[in-house]
């Protein structure tokens, strides 16, 4: 017949295993969260690229703002 202390030690080992498994599960959850965020960023990038490529090429090639090719832009260092 096993001793009471022996039974308690056996249960204690099981509890320690549970704590180790919980820590491992937390690490896996964190890695999974990182991977899911990376996957979402890639999906967002793919959707953005698809939207840009779906636009007519004339809309993409239009200059932005009032910039003129060859114009000199003041550097703002003189005040």
PyMOL commands that set and color helices and strands:
alter all, ss='L'
color gray80, all
select helices_A, chain A and resi 4-54+57-61
alter helices_A, ss='H'
color red, helices_A
deselect
rebuild
show_as cartoon
